[in-house]
Amino acid sequence: MPAKSILLPGEKVELTDPRVFNMNDLATILGLSRTTVRRMKQLGFKMPLGYASVTMAHDFLKKLEVAAE
């Protein structure tokens, strides 16, 4: 059973939001597909107990960007 969304319809989430989100919510917030977030996990993105913050995701994506240079 998928985790229930904690996002309200149309809610804007700031980078500094301290909450942790499930894969579906994180994909929505980042404007990515769920498949892309799953691929991030395969590349080493940690989602303890299936949850991560927006800051954690942004930090991981920055590391990937630097590594690709």
HTML snippet that shows the backbone in 3Dmol.js (N, CA, C, O; Angstrom):
<script src="https://3Dmol.org/build/3Dmol-min.js"></script>
<div id="view" style="width:600px;height:400px;position:relative"></div>
<script>
const pdb = `
ATOM      1  N   MET A   1       0.848  -1.180   0.000  1.00  0.00           N
ATOM      2  CA  MET A   1       0.000   0.000   0.000  1.00  0.00           C
ATOM      3  C   MET A   1       0.894   1.244   0.000  1.00  0.00           C
ATOM      4  O   MET A   1       1.747   1.388   0.876  1.00  0.00           O
ATOM      5  N   PRO A   2       0.706   2.147  -0.977  1.00  0.00           N
ATOM      6  CA  PRO A   2       1.555   3.345  -1.050  1.00  0.00           C
ATOM      7  C   PRO A   2       1.343   4.263   0.149  1.00  0.00           C
ATOM      8  O   PRO A   2       0.254   4.339   0.718  1.00  0.00           O
ATOM      9  N   ALA A   3       2.414   4.955   0.510  1.00  0.00           N
ATOM     10  CA  ALA A   3       2.334   5.910   1.612  1.00  0.00           C
ATOM     11  C   ALA A   3       1.407   7.055   1.228  1.00  0.00           C
ATOM     12  O   ALA A   3       1.365   7.466   0.069  1.00  0.00           O
ATOM     13  N   LYS A   4       0.676   7.561   2.190  1.00  0.00           N
ATOM     14  CA  LYS A   4      -0.266   8.647   1.955  1.00  0.00           C
ATOM     15  C   LYS A   4       0.487   9.966   1.780  1.00  0.00           C
ATOM     16  O   LYS A   4       1.457  10.241   2.487  1.00  0.00           O
ATOM     17  N   SER A   5       0.026  10.767   0.833  1.00  0.00           N
ATOM     18  CA  SER A   5       0.640  12.061   0.564  1.00  0.00           C
ATOM     19  C   SER A   5       0.377  13.028   1.718  1.00  0.00           C
ATOM     20  O   SER A   5      -0.714  13.060   2.287  1.00  0.00           O
ATOM     21  N   ILE A   6       1.416  13.825   2.052  1.00  0.00           N
ATOM     22  CA  ILE A   6       1.227  14.860   3.070  1.00  0.00           C
ATOM     23  C   ILE A   6       1.112  16.231   2.428  1.00  0.00           C
ATOM     24  O   ILE A   6       0.975  17.242   3.118  1.00  0.00           O
ATOM     25  N   LEU A   7       1.168  16.260   1.093  1.00  0.00           N
ATOM     26  CA  LEU A   7       1.047  17.536   0.383  1.00  0.00           C
ATOM     27  C   LEU A   7      -0.412  17.912   0.184  1.00  0.00           C
ATOM     28  O   LEU A   7      -1.250  17.062  -0.121  1.00  0.00           O
ATOM     29  N   LEU A   8      -0.701  19.174   0.357  1.00  0.00           N
ATOM     30  CA  LEU A   8      -2.025  19.681   0.032  1.00  0.00           C
ATOM     31  C   LEU A   8      -2.045  20.006  -1.453  1.00  0.00           C
ATOM     32  O   LEU A   8      -1.001  20.347  -2.009  1.00  0.00           O
ATOM     33  N   PRO A   9      -3.182  19.915  -2.109  1.00  0.00           N
ATOM     34  CA  PRO A   9      -3.229  20.238  -3.540  1.00  0.00           C
ATOM     35  C   PRO A   9      -2.702  21.651  -3.808  1.00  0.00           C
ATOM     36  O   PRO A   9      -3.163  22.619  -3.202  1.00  0.00           O
ATOM     37  N   GLY A  10      -1.744  21.757  -4.710  1.00  0.00           N
ATOM     38  CA  GLY A  10      -1.178  23.053  -5.076  1.00  0.00           C
ATOM     39  C   GLY A  10      -0.198  23.634  -4.076  1.00  0.00           C
ATOM     40  O   GLY A  10       0.258  24.764  -4.254  1.00  0.00           O
ATOM     41  N   GLU A  11       0.139  22.895  -3.033  1.00  0.00           N
ATOM     42  CA  GLU A  11       1.049  23.395  -2.007  1.00  0.00           C
ATOM     43  C   GLU A  11       2.454  23.602  -2.570  1.00  0.00           C
ATOM     44  O   GLU A  11       2.976  22.741  -3.278  1.00  0.00           O
ATOM     45  N   LYS A  12       3.055  24.731  -2.257  1.00  0.00           N
ATOM     46  CA  LYS A  12       4.436  25.018  -2.652  1.00  0.00           C
ATOM     47  C   LYS A  12       5.353  24.659  -1.481  1.00  0.00           C
ATOM     48  O   LYS A  12       5.081  25.012  -0.333  1.00  0.00           O
ATOM     49  N   VAL A  13       6.427  23.963  -1.787  1.00  0.00           N
ATOM     50  CA  VAL A  13       7.359  23.525  -0.752  1.00  0.00           C
ATOM     51  C   VAL A  13       8.700  24.209  -0.989  1.00  0.00           C
ATOM     52  O   VAL A  13       9.246  24.168  -2.092  1.00  0.00           O
ATOM     53  N   GLU A  14       9.218  24.834   0.053  1.00  0.00           N
ATOM     54  CA  GLU A  14      10.508  25.521  -0.016  1.00  0.00           C
ATOM     55  C   GLU A  14      11.648  24.521   0.141  1.00  0.00           C
ATOM     56  O   GLU A  14      11.466  23.436   0.693  1.00  0.00           O
ATOM     57  N   LEU A  15      12.815  24.898  -0.348  1.00  0.00           N
ATOM     58  CA  LEU A  15      14.008  24.059  -0.232  1.00  0.00           C
ATOM     59  C   LEU A  15      14.340  23.778   1.234  1.00  0.00           C
ATOM     60  O   LEU A  15      14.838  22.701   1.564  1.00  0.00           O
ATOM     61  N   THR A  16      14.070  24.732   2.100  1.00  0.00           N
ATOM     62  CA  THR A  16      14.419  24.595   3.511  1.00  0.00           C
ATOM     63  C   THR A  16      13.329  23.927   4.350  1.00  0.00           C
ATOM     64  O   THR A  16      13.450  23.869   5.574  1.00  0.00           O
ATOM     65  N   ASP A  17      12.284  23.430   3.723  1.00  0.00           N
ATOM     66  CA  ASP A  17      11.194  22.766   4.455  1.00  0.00           C
ATOM     67  C   ASP A  17      11.779  21.579   5.221  1.00  0.00           C
ATOM     68  O   ASP A  17      12.423  20.721   4.616  1.00  0.00           O
ATOM     69  N   PRO A  18      11.572  21.512   6.529  1.00  0.00           N
ATOM     70  CA  PRO A  18      12.191  20.446   7.335  1.00  0.00           C
ATOM     71  C   PRO A  18      11.486  19.086   7.226  1.00  0.00           C
ATOM     72  O   PRO A  18      12.012  18.084   7.710  1.00  0.00           O
ATOM     73  N   ARG A  19      10.329  19.041   6.612  1.00  0.00           N
ATOM     74  CA  ARG A  19       9.583  17.776   6.535  1.00  0.00           C
ATOM     75  C   ARG A  19      10.286  16.789   5.605  1.00  0.00           C
ATOM     76  O   ARG A  19      11.062  17.182   4.733  1.00  0.00           O
ATOM     77  N   VAL A  20      10.006  15.522   5.801  1.00  0.00           N
ATOM     78  CA  VAL A  20      10.487  14.486   4.897  1.00  0.00           C
ATOM     79  C   VAL A  20       9.296  13.961   4.104  1.00  0.00           C
ATOM     80  O   VAL A  20       8.172  13.911   4.602  1.00  0.00           O
ATOM     81  N   PHE A  21       9.566  13.574   2.866  1.00  0.00           N
ATOM     82  CA  PHE A  21       8.509  13.194   1.950  1.00  0.00           C
ATOM     83  C   PHE A  21       8.765  11.810   1.364  1.00  0.00           C
ATOM     84  O   PHE A  21       9.909  11.368   1.262  1.00  0.00           O
ATOM     85  N   ASN A  22       7.683  11.131   0.978  1.00  0.00           N
ATOM     86  CA  ASN A  22       7.827   9.840   0.320  1.00  0.00           C
ATOM     87  C   ASN A  22       8.225  10.063  -1.138  1.00  0.00           C
ATOM     88  O   ASN A  22       8.306  11.204  -1.593  1.00  0.00           O
ATOM     89  N   MET A  23       8.468   8.997  -1.858  1.00  0.00           N
ATOM     90  CA  MET A  23       8.960   9.095  -3.230  1.00  0.00           C
ATOM     91  C   MET A  23       7.986   9.850  -4.139  1.00  0.00           C
ATOM     92  O   MET A  23       8.414  10.667  -4.954  1.00  0.00           O
ATOM     93  N   ASN A  24       6.702   9.590  -4.011  1.00  0.00           N
ATOM     94  CA  ASN A  24       5.713  10.261  -4.856  1.00  0.00           C
ATOM     95  C   ASN A  24       5.692  11.768  -4.601  1.00  0.00           C
ATOM     96  O   ASN A  24       5.714  12.557  -5.545  1.00  0.00           O
ATOM     97  N   ASP A  25       5.650  12.166  -3.340  1.00  0.00           N
ATOM     98  CA  ASP A  25       5.626  13.589  -3.002  1.00  0.00           C
ATOM     99  C   ASP A  25       6.914  14.276  -3.426  1.00  0.00           C
ATOM    100  O   ASP A  25       6.886  15.389  -3.950  1.00  0.00           O
ATOM    101  N   LEU A  26       8.037  13.616  -3.202  1.00  0.00           N
ATOM    102  CA  LEU A  26       9.328  14.192  -3.573  1.00  0.00           C
ATOM    103  C   LEU A  26       9.401  14.410  -5.088  1.00  0.00           C
ATOM    104  O   LEU A  26       9.884  15.446  -5.543  1.00  0.00           O
ATOM    105  N   ALA A  27       8.927  13.445  -5.861  1.00  0.00           N
ATOM    106  CA  ALA A  27       8.904  13.590  -7.317  1.00  0.00           C
ATOM    107  C   ALA A  27       8.041  14.781  -7.725  1.00  0.00           C
ATOM    108  O   ALA A  27       8.430  15.556  -8.600  1.00  0.00           O
ATOM    109  N   THR A  28       6.888  14.931  -7.107  1.00  0.00           N
ATOM    110  CA  THR A  28       5.994  16.052  -7.413  1.00  0.00           C
ATOM    111  C   THR A  28       6.651  17.382  -7.084  1.00  0.00           C
ATOM    112  O   THR A  28       6.605  18.313  -7.887  1.00  0.00           O
ATOM    113  N   ILE A  29       7.259  17.476  -5.916  1.00  0.00           N
ATOM    114  CA  ILE A  29       7.901  18.717  -5.471  1.00  0.00           C
ATOM    115  C   ILE A  29       9.052  19.091  -6.401  1.00  0.00           C
ATOM    116  O   ILE A  29       9.210  20.259  -6.755  1.00  0.00           O
ATOM    117  N   LEU A  30       9.852  18.109  -6.796  1.00  0.00           N
ATOM    118  CA  LEU A  30      11.021  18.370  -7.637  1.00  0.00           C
ATOM    119  C   LEU A  30      10.678  18.526  -9.111  1.00  0.00           C
ATOM    120  O   LEU A  30      11.520  18.940  -9.908  1.00  0.00           O
ATOM    121  N   GLY A  31       9.439  18.194  -9.478  1.00  0.00           N
ATOM    122  CA  GLY A  31       9.047  18.261 -10.880  1.00  0.00           C
ATOM    123  C   GLY A  31       9.658  17.136 -11.694  1.00  0.00           C
ATOM    124  O   GLY A  31       9.928  17.290 -12.885  1.00  0.00           O
ATOM    125  N   LEU A  32       9.874  16.000 -11.037  1.00  0.00           N
ATOM    126  CA  LEU A  32      10.464  14.830 -11.679  1.00  0.00           C
ATOM    127  C   LEU A  32       9.444  13.702 -11.688  1.00  0.00           C
ATOM    128  O   LEU A  32       8.420  13.768 -11.008  1.00  0.00           O
ATOM    129  N   SER A  33       9.734  12.675 -12.461  1.00  0.00           N
ATOM    130  CA  SER A  33       8.877  11.500 -12.434  1.00  0.00           C
ATOM    131  C   SER A  33       9.285  10.610 -11.260  1.00  0.00           C
ATOM    132  O   SER A  33      10.390  10.728 -10.732  1.00  0.00           O
ATOM    133  N   ARG A  34       8.393   9.737 -10.868  1.00  0.00           N
ATOM    134  CA  ARG A  34       8.694   8.790  -9.803  1.00  0.00           C
ATOM    135  C   ARG A  34       9.849   7.882 -10.239  1.00  0.00           C
ATOM    136  O   ARG A  34      10.678   7.481  -9.423  1.00  0.00           O
ATOM    137  N   THR A  35       9.889   7.570 -11.521  1.00  0.00           N
ATOM    138  CA  THR A  35      10.964   6.741 -12.077  1.00  0.00           C
ATOM    139  C   THR A  35      12.321   7.418 -11.900  1.00  0.00           C
ATOM    140  O   THR A  35      13.313   6.750 -11.607  1.00  0.00           O
ATOM    141  N   THR A  36      12.371   8.732 -12.074  1.00  0.00           N
ATOM    142  CA  THR A  36      13.625   9.464 -11.913  1.00  0.00           C
ATOM    143  C   THR A  36      14.084   9.415 -10.464  1.00  0.00           C
ATOM    144  O   THR A  36      15.275   9.250 -10.196  1.00  0.00           O
ATOM    145  N   VAL A  37      13.160   9.556  -9.532  1.00  0.00           N
ATOM    146  CA  VAL A  37      13.532   9.475  -8.111  1.00  0.00           C
ATOM    147  C   VAL A  37      14.005   8.060  -7.793  1.00  0.00           C
ATOM    148  O   VAL A  37      14.954   7.886  -7.028  1.00  0.00           O
ATOM    149  N   ARG A  38      13.365   7.058  -8.363  1.00  0.00           N
ATOM    150  CA  ARG A  38      13.809   5.673  -8.165  1.00  0.00           C
ATOM    151  C   ARG A  38      15.223   5.491  -8.715  1.00  0.00           C
ATOM    152  O   ARG A  38      16.045   4.811  -8.100  1.00  0.00           O
ATOM    153  N   ARG A  39      15.509   6.093  -9.867  1.00  0.00           N
ATOM    154  CA  ARG A  39      16.855   6.017 -10.462  1.00  0.00           C
ATOM    155  C   ARG A  39      17.879   6.710  -9.560  1.00  0.00           C
ATOM    156  O   ARG A  39      19.005   6.233  -9.416  1.00  0.00           O
ATOM    157  N   MET A  40      17.484   7.840  -8.952  1.00  0.00           N
ATOM    158  CA  MET A  40      18.364   8.522  -7.999  1.00  0.00           C
ATOM    159  C   MET A  40      18.741   7.563  -6.874  1.00  0.00           C
ATOM    160  O   MET A  40      19.899   7.505  -6.460  1.00  0.00           O
ATOM    161  N   LYS A  41      17.753   6.808  -6.381  1.00  0.00           N
ATOM    162  CA  LYS A  41      18.025   5.840  -5.315  1.00  0.00           C
ATOM    163  C   LYS A  41      19.012   4.776  -5.791  1.00  0.00           C
ATOM    164  O   LYS A  41      19.891   4.362  -5.035  1.00  0.00           O
ATOM    165  N   GLN A  42      18.872   4.336  -7.028  1.00  0.00           N
ATOM    166  CA  GLN A  42      19.794   3.337  -7.576  1.00  0.00           C
ATOM    167  C   GLN A  42      21.206   3.898  -7.683  1.00  0.00           C
ATOM    168  O   GLN A  42      22.182   3.150  -7.619  1.00  0.00           O
ATOM    169  N   LEU A  43      21.314   5.224  -7.847  1.00  0.00           N
ATOM    170  CA  LEU A  43      22.617   5.873  -7.958  1.00  0.00           C
ATOM    171  C   LEU A  43      23.201   6.259  -6.597  1.00  0.00           C
ATOM    172  O   LEU A  43      24.285   6.839  -6.531  1.00  0.00           O
ATOM    173  N   GLY A  44      22.483   5.939  -5.506  1.00  0.00           N
ATOM    174  CA  GLY A  44      23.021   6.171  -4.176  1.00  0.00           C
ATOM    175  C   GLY A  44      22.266   7.156  -3.302  1.00  0.00           C
ATOM    176  O   GLY A  44      22.678   7.400  -2.168  1.00  0.00           O
ATOM    177  N   PHE A  45      21.174   7.731  -3.792  1.00  0.00           N
ATOM    178  CA  PHE A  45      20.386   8.654  -2.975  1.00  0.00           C
ATOM    179  C   PHE A  45      19.731   7.879  -1.834  1.00  0.00           C
ATOM    180  O   PHE A  45      19.022   6.898  -2.060  1.00  0.00           O
ATOM    181  N   LYS A  46      19.976   8.328  -0.617  1.00  0.00           N
ATOM    182  CA  LYS A  46      19.460   7.643   0.565  1.00  0.00           C
ATOM    183  C   LYS A  46      18.104   8.204   0.970  1.00  0.00           C
ATOM    184  O   LYS A  46      17.939   9.413   1.133  1.00  0.00           O
ATOM    185  N   MET A  47      17.133   7.301   1.130  1.00  0.00           N
ATOM    186  CA  MET A  47      15.808   7.655   1.634  1.00  0.00           C
ATOM    187  C   MET A  47      15.526   6.727   2.817  1.00  0.00           C
ATOM    188  O   MET A  47      14.847   5.712   2.666  1.00  0.00           O
ATOM    189  N   PRO A  48      16.056   7.084   4.007  1.00  0.00           N
ATOM    190  CA  PRO A  48      15.843   6.225   5.173  1.00  0.00           C
ATOM    191  C   PRO A  48      14.354   5.993   5.440  1.00  0.00           C
ATOM    192  O   PRO A  48      13.570   6.939   5.527  1.00  0.00           O
ATOM    193  N   LEU A  49      13.989   4.741   5.565  1.00  0.00           N
ATOM    194  CA  LEU A  49      12.604   4.325   5.788  1.00  0.00           C
ATOM    195  C   LEU A  49      11.666   4.814   4.692  1.00  0.00           C
ATOM    196  O   LEU A  49      10.454   4.889   4.898  1.00  0.00           O
ATOM    197  N   GLY A  50      12.230   5.154   3.508  1.00  0.00           N
ATOM    198  CA  GLY A  50      11.417   5.566   2.375  1.00  0.00           C
ATOM    199  C   GLY A  50      11.075   7.044   2.325  1.00  0.00           C
ATOM    200  O   GLY A  50      10.194   7.452   1.568  1.00  0.00           O
ATOM    201  N   TYR A  51      11.768   7.860   3.132  1.00  0.00           N
ATOM    202  CA  TYR A  51      11.476   9.295   3.192  1.00  0.00           C
ATOM    203  C   TYR A  51      12.764  10.107   3.092  1.00  0.00           C
ATOM    204  O   TYR A  51      13.823   9.675   3.546  1.00  0.00           O
ATOM    205  N   ALA A  52      12.654  11.294   2.487  1.00  0.00           N
ATOM    206  CA  ALA A  52      13.798  12.202   2.386  1.00  0.00           C
ATOM    207  C   ALA A  52      13.280  13.633   2.299  1.00  0.00           C
ATOM    208  O   ALA A  52      12.140  13.875   1.901  1.00  0.00           O
ATOM    209  N   SER A  53      14.138  14.573   2.677  1.00  0.00           N
ATOM    210  CA  SER A  53      13.774  15.986   2.597  1.00  0.00           C
ATOM    211  C   SER A  53      14.122  16.532   1.218  1.00  0.00           C
ATOM    212  O   SER A  53      14.884  15.921   0.469  1.00  0.00           O
ATOM    213  N   VAL A  54      13.560  17.674   0.897  1.00  0.00           N
ATOM    214  CA  VAL A  54      13.856  18.341  -0.365  1.00  0.00           C
ATOM    215  C   VAL A  54      15.332  18.741  -0.387  1.00  0.00           C
ATOM    216  O   VAL A  54      15.979  18.653  -1.430  1.00  0.00           O
ATOM    217  N   THR A  55      15.860  19.172   0.736  1.00  0.00           N
ATOM    218  CA  THR A  55      17.264  19.547   0.828  1.00  0.00           C
ATOM    219  C   THR A  55      18.164  18.355   0.514  1.00  0.00           C
ATOM    220  O   THR A  55      19.154  18.497  -0.204  1.00  0.00           O
ATOM    221  N   MET A  56      17.827  17.191   1.044  1.00  0.00           N
ATOM    222  CA  MET A  56      18.608  15.987   0.770  1.00  0.00           C
ATOM    223  C   MET A  56      18.631  15.697  -0.729  1.00  0.00           C
ATOM    224  O   MET A  56      19.676  15.359  -1.283  1.00  0.00           O
ATOM    225  N   ALA A  57      17.491  15.828  -1.373  1.00  0.00           N
ATOM    226  CA  ALA A  57      17.402  15.562  -2.809  1.00  0.00           C
ATOM    227  C   ALA A  57      18.216  16.582  -3.607  1.00  0.00           C
ATOM    228  O   ALA A  57      18.940  16.211  -4.530  1.00  0.00           O
ATOM    229  N   HIS A  58      18.101  17.857  -3.258  1.00  0.00           N
ATOM    230  CA  HIS A  58      18.859  18.898  -3.957  1.00  0.00           C
ATOM    231  C   HIS A  58      20.365  18.687  -3.782  1.00  0.00           C
ATOM    232  O   HIS A  58      21.130  18.829  -4.735  1.00  0.00           O
ATOM    233  N   ASP A  59      20.781  18.352  -2.578  1.00  0.00           N
ATOM    234  CA  ASP A  59      22.209  18.102  -2.327  1.00  0.00           C
ATOM    235  C   ASP A  59      22.709  16.939  -3.172  1.00  0.00           C
ATOM    236  O   ASP A  59      23.797  17.008  -3.743  1.00  0.00           O
ATOM    237  N   PHE A  60      21.928  15.881  -3.253  1.00  0.00           N
ATOM    238  CA  PHE A  60      22.322  14.718  -4.049  1.00  0.00           C
ATOM    239  C   PHE A  60      22.426  15.088  -5.526  1.00  0.00           C
ATOM    240  O   PHE A  60      23.385  14.706  -6.196  1.00  0.00           O
ATOM    241  N   LEU A  61      21.444  15.828  -6.034  1.00  0.00           N
ATOM    242  CA  LEU A  61      21.459  16.224  -7.443  1.00  0.00           C
ATOM    243  C   LEU A  61      22.645  17.133  -7.751  1.00  0.00           C
ATOM    244  O   LEU A  61      23.211  17.056  -8.842  1.00  0.00           O
ATOM    245  N   LYS A  62      23.028  17.994  -6.806  1.00  0.00           N
ATOM    246  CA  LYS A  62      24.205  18.849  -6.996  1.00  0.00           C
ATOM    247  C   LYS A  62      25.468  17.999  -7.086  1.00  0.00           C
ATOM    248  O   LYS A  62      26.338  18.271  -7.913  1.00  0.00           O
ATOM    249  N   LYS A  63      25.578  16.970  -6.241  1.00  0.00           N
ATOM    250  CA  LYS A  63      26.737  16.074  -6.266  1.00  0.00           C
ATOM    251  C   LYS A  63      26.822  15.348  -7.600  1.00  0.00           C
ATOM    252  O   LYS A  63      27.911  15.176  -8.148  1.00  0.00           O
ATOM    253  N   LEU A  64      25.675  14.920  -8.126  1.00  0.00           N
ATOM    254  CA  LEU A  64      25.671  14.265  -9.426  1.00  0.00           C
ATOM    255  C   LEU A  64      26.129  15.221 -10.522  1.00  0.00           C
ATOM    256  O   LEU A  64      26.881  14.842 -11.419  1.00  0.00           O
ATOM    257  N   GLU A  65      25.672  16.444 -10.439  1.00  0.00           N
ATOM    258  CA  GLU A  65      26.042  17.453 -11.428  1.00  0.00           C
ATOM    259  C   GLU A  65      27.536  17.709 -11.416  1.00  0.00           C
ATOM    260  O   GLU A  65      28.163  17.797 -12.471  1.00  0.00           O
ATOM    261  N   VAL A  66      28.112  17.831 -10.220  1.00  0.00           N
ATOM    262  CA  VAL A  66      29.556  18.073 -10.084  1.00  0.00           C
ATOM    263  C   VAL A  66      30.334  16.858 -10.603  1.00  0.00           C
ATOM    264  O   VAL A  66      31.355  17.009 -11.273  1.00  0.00           O
ATOM    265  N   ALA A  67      29.852  15.677 -10.294  1.00  0.00           N
ATOM    266  CA  ALA A  67      30.536  14.454 -10.729  1.00  0.00           C
ATOM    267  C   ALA A  67      30.510  14.311 -12.249  1.00  0.00           C
ATOM    268  O   ALA A  67      31.419  13.726 -12.836  1.00  0.00           O
ATOM    269  N   ALA A  68      29.464  14.848 -12.885  1.00  0.00           N
ATOM    270  CA  ALA A  68      29.334  14.732 -14.333  1.00  0.00           C
ATOM    271  C   ALA A  68      30.253  15.708 -15.074  1.00  0.00           C
ATOM    272  O   ALA A  68      30.488  15.546 -16.271  1.00  0.00           O
ATOM    273  N   GLU A  69      30.767  16.702 -14.381  1.00  0.00           N
ATOM    274  CA  GLU A  69      31.628  17.710 -15.035  1.00  0.00           C
ATOM    275  C   GLU A  69      33.016  17.200 -15.295  1.00  0.00           C
ATOM    276  O   GLU A  69      33.849  17.927 -15.835  1.00  0.00           O
TER     277      GLU A  69
END
`;
const viewer = $3Dmol.createViewer("view");
viewer.addModel(pdb, "pdb");
viewer.setStyle({}, {cartoon: {color: "spectrum"}});
viewer.zoomTo();
viewer.render();
</script>
